[in-house]
Amino acid sequence: MATLDPEDYLAYVGYLPQEPLMMNLSIRENVLLGRPFSDADVLHALDCVHLADKVTSLQNGLDYRVGERGQLLSGGERQRLAIARALIARPRLLLLDEPSAGLDEQTEGWIFDALRQLASGTTIIAVTHRRGVISPHDYVLDLSCSASAKASRALEQFP
């Protein structure tokens, strides 16, 4: 990251906050946020989060307005839309803060499977309290109090 030109930083980093911002704009505009991607790119990102079928079934499709703060979408749909927003640029670093908040277990599994498939060339750092999303191939840093205490004791053993 230190080698990146600050002008290009946002092109390489994707971020998904725990409570993503939704504007009373179309689905397309909420995914793009002014970036120059095609409708095919938007639909691909929505497909990655299992939302493309829902969007294409809507009368206005990508032009469907989500309402103030996304109120016309379910919590899980808002979260998946925000994940699509983070994925569309195919970032090299993807930061996720509780990415599966508001999702049911099945959708959560689909999302994390899609993220792992996209991980070639992308480093994903996900903060989560849900242990069910962790695969045997993930690197895990447990920051809970008991884990921190164990780590501190282990570090004290080394000069």
PyMOL commands that set and color helices and strands:
alter all, ss='L'
color gray80, all
select helices_A, chain A and resi 6-12+27-32+39-48+52-57+61-63+68-70+75-87+105-117+131-133+145-156
alter helices_A, ss='H'
color red, helices_A
select strands_A, chain A and resi 13-16+93-97+123-127
alter strands_A, ss='S'
color yellow, strands_A
deselect
rebuild
show_as cartoon
